[in-house]
């Protein structure tokens, strides 16, 4: 192989590796959901993906942006926000609401599901109808909505779990309150 060709290949390899440096630096940087600070209601070891999903669910459920609860300027990168700050009263209120939702889903929904399972047992042998109008195959009769179907024009993301959307429907005021 000619020496000029080898020099050209080495130069090309060096330039290519330099082009990859910014991408690798970005990978190491992480996201705003990594290592959250000042968590009072949410678990301290919450996974970044779970935290991001929960925050997106809350903003959609309330019809707000991150700045409704967090200190930062709308339109600025999230990395510039002070997520740990408790300066905004709405963040303190959101903590109370998150705690309420966790209690409902953790305690009451579990008890409700246990009661519902007992009531849904087939009655009288094969192929009967379950309590609540549900056939054994899981289909609702009489046009009622089953789990996972649209509710209020929007598909519920977490099955029968209570979310911000359950009450707020994309508005910070609960229907009938403050209007």
ZADO-1210 file (C-alpha; in nm, 4 decimals, padded with zeros to 6 digits):
<atoms>
<atom x="00.0000" y="00.0000" z="00.0000" code="UNK" pos="1"/>
<atom x="00.1302" y="00.3436" z="-00.0799" code="UNK" pos="2"/>
<atom x="00.2239" y="00.5614" z="00.2176" code="UNK" pos="3"/>
<atom x="00.0055" y="00.8491" z="00.0944" code="UNK" pos="4"/>
<atom x="-00.3015" y="00.6242" z="00.1043" code="UNK" pos="5"/>
<atom x="-00.2244" y="00.5147" z="00.4636" code="UNK" pos="6"/>
<atom x="-00.1776" y="00.8783" z="00.5720" code="UNK" pos="7"/>
<atom x="-00.5078" y="00.9678" z="00.4114" code="UNK" pos="8"/>
<atom x="-00.6871" y="00.6778" z="00.5933" code="UNK" pos="9"/>
<atom x="-00.5349" y="00.7786" z="00.9296" code="UNK" pos="10"/>
<atom x="-00.6383" y="01.1413" z="00.8790" code="UNK" pos="11"/>
<atom x="-00.9901" y="01.0301" z="00.7868" code="UNK" pos="12"/>
<atom x="-01.0126" y="00.8130" z="01.0990" code="UNK" pos="13"/>
<atom x="-00.8976" y="01.1033" z="01.3199" code="UNK" pos="14"/>
<atom x="-01.1462" y="01.3467" z="01.1697" code="UNK" pos="15"/>
<atom x="-01.4267" y="01.0907" z="01.2066" code="UNK" pos="16"/>
<atom x="-01.3459" y="01.0305" z="01.5728" code="UNK" pos="17"/>
<atom x="-01.3384" y="01.4066" z="01.6409" code="UNK" pos="18"/>
<atom x="-01.6829" y="01.4421" z="01.4849" code="UNK" pos="19"/>
<atom x="-01.8192" y="01.1849" z="01.7307" code="UNK" pos="20"/>
<atom x="-01.6893" y="01.3656" z="02.0404" code="UNK" pos="21"/>
<atom x="-01.9806" y="01.6115" z="02.0790" code="UNK" pos="22"/>
<atom x="-02.2332" y="01.3284" z="02.0464" code="UNK" pos="23"/>
<atom x="-02.0585" y="01.1252" z="02.3189" code="UNK" pos="24"/>
<atom x="-02.0375" y="01.4315" z="02.5446" code="UNK" pos="25"/>
<atom x="-02.4109" y="01.4820" z="02.4988" code="UNK" pos="26"/>
<atom x="-02.4812" y="01.1190" z="02.5909" code="UNK" pos="27"/>
<atom x="-02.2958" y="01.1568" z="02.9214" code="UNK" pos="28"/>
<atom x="-02.4794" y="01.4789" z="03.0039" code="UNK" pos="29"/>
<atom x="-02.8045" y="01.2956" z="03.0783" code="UNK" pos="30"/>
<atom x="-03.1463" y="01.4477" z="03.1140" code="UNK" pos="31"/>
<atom x="-03.3201" y="01.6780" z="03.3607" code="UNK" pos="32"/>
<atom x="-03.4974" y="01.3716" z="03.4983" code="UNK" pos="33"/>
<atom x="-03.1711" y="01.2096" z="03.6154" code="UNK" pos="34"/>
<atom x="-03.0909" y="01.2543" z="03.9864" code="UNK" pos="35"/>
<atom x="-03.3913" y="01.4665" z="04.0861" code="UNK" pos="36"/>
<atom x="-03.3541" y="01.6819" z="04.3979" code="UNK" pos="37"/>
<atom x="-03.6052" y="01.7763" z="04.6695" code="UNK" pos="38"/>
<atom x="-03.8520" y="01.4914" z="04.6166" code="UNK" pos="39"/>
<atom x="-04.0988" y="01.4902" z="04.9067" code="UNK" pos="40"/>
<atom x="-04.3859" y="01.2718" z="04.7799" code="UNK" pos="41"/>
<atom x="-04.2397" y="01.0796" z="04.4869" code="UNK" pos="42"/>
<atom x="-03.9944" y="00.7977" z="04.5660" code="UNK" pos="43"/>
<atom x="-03.6329" y="00.9140" z="04.5960" code="UNK" pos="44"/>
<atom x="-03.5228" y="00.6260" z="04.3709" code="UNK" pos="45"/>
<atom x="-03.7786" y="00.6940" z="04.0951" code="UNK" pos="46"/>
<atom x="-03.6442" y="00.5997" z="03.7529" code="UNK" pos="47"/>
<atom x="-03.5881" y="00.8918" z="03.5136" code="UNK" pos="48"/>
<atom x="-03.8292" y="00.7400" z="03.2598" code="UNK" pos="49"/>
<atom x="-04.1012" y="00.7067" z="03.5240" code="UNK" pos="50"/>
<atom x="-04.0490" y="01.0649" z="03.6434" code="UNK" pos="51"/>
<atom x="-04.0627" y="01.1988" z="03.2879" code="UNK" pos="52"/>
<atom x="-04.3799" y="01.0009" z="03.2178" code="UNK" pos="53"/>
<atom x="-04.5434" y="01.1228" z="03.5390" code="UNK" pos="54"/>
<atom x="-04.4581" y="01.4875" z="03.4675" code="UNK" pos="55"/>
<atom x="-04.5909" y="01.4615" z="03.1114" code="UNK" pos="56"/>
<atom x="-04.9065" y="01.2946" z="03.2409" code="UNK" pos="57"/>
<atom x="-04.9556" y="01.5789" z="03.4919" code="UNK" pos="58"/>
<atom x="-04.9006" y="01.8581" z="03.2372" code="UNK" pos="59"/>
<atom x="-05.1426" y="01.6950" z="02.9929" code="UNK" pos="60"/>
<atom x="-05.3972" y="01.6231" z="03.2646" code="UNK" pos="61"/>
<atom x="-05.3917" y="01.9847" z="03.3822" code="UNK" pos="62"/>
<atom x="-05.3353" y="02.1504" z="03.0439" code="UNK" pos="63"/>
<atom x="-05.0256" y="02.3356" z="03.1701" code="UNK" pos="64"/>
<atom x="-04.6544" y="02.3643" z="03.0944" code="UNK" pos="65"/>
<atom x="-04.3610" y="02.2887" z="03.3261" code="UNK" pos="66"/>
<atom x="-04.3516" y="02.6537" z="03.4358" code="UNK" pos="67"/>
<atom x="-04.6853" y="02.6125" z="03.6128" code="UNK" pos="68"/>
<atom x="-04.5016" y="02.4417" z="03.9010" code="UNK" pos="69"/>
<atom x="-04.1299" y="02.4806" z="03.8313" code="UNK" pos="70"/>
<atom x="-03.9093" y="02.7890" z="03.8286" code="UNK" pos="71"/>
<atom x="-03.7965" y="02.8592" z="03.4738" code="UNK" pos="72"/>
<atom x="-03.8807" y="03.0602" z="03.1650" code="UNK" pos="73"/>
<atom x="-04.1218" y="02.9158" z="02.9101" code="UNK" pos="74"/>
<atom x="-03.9374" y="02.8350" z="02.5888" code="UNK" pos="75"/>
<atom x="-03.5977" y="02.8054" z="02.7580" code="UNK" pos="76"/>
<atom x="-03.4203" y="02.4677" z="02.7749" code="UNK" pos="77"/>
<atom x="-03.5324" y="02.2534" z="03.0688" code="UNK" pos="78"/>
<atom x="-03.1699" y="02.2368" z="03.1837" code="UNK" pos="79"/>
<atom x="-03.2041" y="02.6041" z="03.2851" code="UNK" pos="80"/>
<atom x="-03.4982" y="02.5331" z="03.5216" code="UNK" pos="81"/>
<atom x="-03.4650" y="02.5118" z="03.8986" code="UNK" pos="82"/>
<atom x="-03.6710" y="02.1971" z="03.9559" code="UNK" pos="83"/>
<atom x="-03.5665" y="02.1688" z="04.3223" code="UNK" pos="84"/>
<atom x="-03.7091" y="02.5097" z="04.4131" code="UNK" pos="85"/>
<atom x="-04.0268" y="02.5259" z="04.6232" code="UNK" pos="86"/>
<atom x="-04.0825" y="02.8920" z="04.5319" code="UNK" pos="87"/>
<atom x="-04.4106" y="02.8332" z="04.3488" code="UNK" pos="88"/>
<atom x="-04.7213" y="02.7653" z="04.5546" code="UNK" pos="89"/>
<atom x="-04.8597" y="02.5508" z="04.2724" code="UNK" pos="90"/>
<atom x="-04.5732" y="02.3022" z="04.3219" code="UNK" pos="91"/>
<atom x="-04.6691" y="02.2607" z="04.6878" code="UNK" pos="92"/>
<atom x="-05.0314" y="02.2083" z="04.5859" code="UNK" pos="93"/>
<atom x="-04.9207" y="01.9547" z="04.3239" code="UNK" pos="94"/>
<atom x="-04.7411" y="01.7548" z="04.5941" code="UNK" pos="95"/>
<atom x="-05.0641" y="01.7299" z="04.7923" code="UNK" pos="96"/>
<atom x="-05.2447" y="01.6148" z="04.4779" code="UNK" pos="97"/>
<atom x="-04.9746" y="01.3569" z="04.3906" code="UNK" pos="98"/>
<atom x="-04.9994" y="01.2218" z="04.7457" code="UNK" pos="99"/>
<atom x="-05.3787" y="01.2004" z="04.7146" code="UNK" pos="100"/>
<atom x="-05.3557" y="01.0169" z="04.3798" code="UNK" pos="101"/>
<atom x="-05.0985" y="00.7719" z="04.5203" code="UNK" pos="102"/>
<atom x="-05.3252" y="00.7017" z="04.8175" code="UNK" pos="103"/>
<atom x="-05.6280" y="00.6470" z="04.5950" code="UNK" pos="104"/>
<atom x="-05.4403" y="00.4200" z="04.3543" code="UNK" pos="105"/>
<atom x="-05.2436" y="00.2384" z="04.6235" code="UNK" pos="106"/>
<atom x="-05.5099" y="00.1739" z="04.8837" code="UNK" pos="107"/>
<atom x="-05.8580" y="00.2350" z="04.7546" code="UNK" pos="108"/>
<atom x="-05.8148" y="00.1112" z="04.3972" code="UNK" pos="109"/>
<atom x="-05.6500" y="-00.2082" z="04.5266" code="UNK" pos="110"/>
<atom x="-05.9448" y="-00.2673" z="04.7594" code="UNK" pos="111"/>
<atom x="-06.1882" y="-00.1823" z="04.4786" code="UNK" pos="112"/>
<atom x="-06.0149" y="-00.4256" z="04.2385" code="UNK" pos="113"/>
<atom x="-06.0319" y="-00.7041" z="04.4973" code="UNK" pos="114"/>
<atom x="-06.4035" y="-00.6445" z="04.5487" code="UNK" pos="115"/>
<atom x="-06.4602" y="-00.6248" z="04.1734" code="UNK" pos="116"/>
<atom x="-06.2789" y="-00.9535" z="04.1121" code="UNK" pos="117"/>
<atom x="-06.5011" y="-01.1274" z="04.3629" code="UNK" pos="118"/>
<atom x="-06.8136" y="-00.9871" z="04.1968" code="UNK" pos="119"/>
<atom x="-06.6957" y="-01.0776" z="03.8420" code="UNK" pos="120"/>
<atom x="-06.6663" y="-01.4525" z="03.9036" code="UNK" pos="121"/>
<atom x="-06.8770" y="-01.6473" z="03.6541" code="UNK" pos="122"/>
<atom x="-07.2197" y="-01.7279" z="03.7859" code="UNK" pos="123"/>
<atom x="-07.3672" y="-02.0689" z="03.7137" code="UNK" pos="124"/>
<atom x="-07.1285" y="-02.2770" z="03.5073" code="UNK" pos="125"/>
<atom x="-06.9902" y="-02.2125" z="03.1605" code="UNK" pos="126"/>
<atom x="-07.0219" y="-01.9026" z="02.9499" code="UNK" pos="127"/>
<atom x="-07.2374" y="-01.7055" z="03.1900" code="UNK" pos="128"/>
<atom x="-07.2479" y="-01.3334" z="03.2273" code="UNK" pos="129"/>
<atom x="-07.0417" y="-01.1692" z="03.4986" code="UNK" pos="130"/>
<atom x="-07.1690" y="-00.9028" z="03.7321" code="UNK" pos="131"/>
<atom x="-07.1607" y="-00.5606" z="03.5675" code="UNK" pos="132"/>
<atom x="-07.2800" y="-00.6808" z="03.2264" code="UNK" pos="133"/>
<atom x="-06.9458" y="-00.8241" z="03.1172" code="UNK" pos="134"/>
<atom x="-06.9407" y="-01.1508" z="02.9234" code="UNK" pos="135"/>
<atom x="-06.6689" y="-01.4017" z="03.0105" code="UNK" pos="136"/>
<atom x="-06.4679" y="-01.3004" z="02.7047" code="UNK" pos="137"/>
<atom x="-06.4222" y="-00.9549" z="02.8567" code="UNK" pos="138"/>
<atom x="-06.6646" y="-00.7731" z="02.6276" code="UNK" pos="139"/>
<atom x="-06.9133" y="-00.5342" z="02.7812" code="UNK" pos="140"/>
<atom x="-07.2732" y="-00.5690" z="02.6831" code="UNK" pos="141"/>
<atom x="-07.5224" y="-00.2892" z="02.6379" code="UNK" pos="142"/>
<atom x="-07.2746" y="-00.0390" z="02.4905" code="UNK" pos="143"/>
<atom x="-07.0882" y="00.0311" z="02.8159" code="UNK" pos="144"/>
<atom x="-06.7219" y="00.1242" z="02.8031" code="UNK" pos="145"/>
<atom x="-06.4676" y="-00.1367" z="02.9082" code="UNK" pos="146"/>
<atom x="-06.1158" y="-00.0838" z="03.0386" code="UNK" pos="147"/>
<atom x="-05.8796" y="00.0898" z="02.7982" code="UNK" pos="148"/>
<atom x="-06.1541" y="00.2432" z="02.5866" code="UNK" pos="149"/>
<atom x="-06.1973" y="00.6123" z="02.5326" code="UNK" pos="150"/>
<atom x="-06.3167" y="00.8172" z="02.8250" code="UNK" pos="151"/>
<atom x="-06.4101" y="01.1785" z="02.7692" code="UNK" pos="152"/>
<atom x="-06.2605" y="01.1721" z="02.4192" code="UNK" pos="153"/>
<atom x="-05.9201" y="01.0523" z="02.5360" code="UNK" pos="154"/>
<atom x="-05.7745" y="00.7076" z="02.5905" code="UNK" pos="155"/>
<atom x="-05.6821" y="00.6423" z="02.9521" code="UNK" pos="156"/>
<atom x="-05.3148" y="00.5543" z="02.9643" code="UNK" pos="157"/>
<atom x="-05.3013" y="00.3619" z="03.2913" code="UNK" pos="158"/>
<atom x="-05.6049" y="00.1375" z="03.2812" code="UNK" pos="159"/>
<atom x="-05.8210" y="00.1987" z="03.5849" code="UNK" pos="160"/>
<atom x="-05.5668" y="00.4137" z="03.7718" code="UNK" pos="161"/>
<atom x="-05.6656" y="00.7608" z="03.8833" code="UNK" pos="162"/>
<atom x="-05.4564" y="01.0351" z="03.7184" code="UNK" pos="163"/>
<atom x="-05.4726" y="01.4158" z="03.6990" code="UNK" pos="164"/>
<atom x="-05.6858" y="01.3706" z="03.3864" code="UNK" pos="165"/>
<atom x="-05.9499" y="01.1760" z="03.5822" code="UNK" pos="166"/>
<atom x="-06.0765" y="01.4944" z="03.7485" code="UNK" pos="167"/>
<atom x="-05.9159" y="01.7849" z="03.5642" code="UNK" pos="168"/>
<atom x="-05.9725" y="01.6844" z="03.2005" code="UNK" pos="169"/>
<atom x="-05.6963" y="01.9155" z="03.0783" code="UNK" pos="170"/>
<atom x="-05.7935" y="02.2143" z="03.2949" code="UNK" pos="171"/>
<atom x="-05.6444" y="02.3363" z="03.6239" code="UNK" pos="172"/>
<atom x="-05.9936" y="02.3818" z="03.7672" code="UNK" pos="173"/>
<atom x="-06.1948" y="02.0720" z="03.8437" code="UNK" pos="174"/>
<atom x="-06.5268" y="02.0741" z="03.6597" code="UNK" pos="175"/>
<atom x="-06.7749" y="02.2819" z="03.8550" code="UNK" pos="176"/>
<atom x="-06.5054" y="02.4374" z="04.0746" code="UNK" pos="177"/>
<atom x="-06.3912" y="02.7953" z="04.0234" code="UNK" pos="178"/>
<atom x="-06.6208" y="02.8542" z="03.7270" code="UNK" pos="179"/>
</atoms>
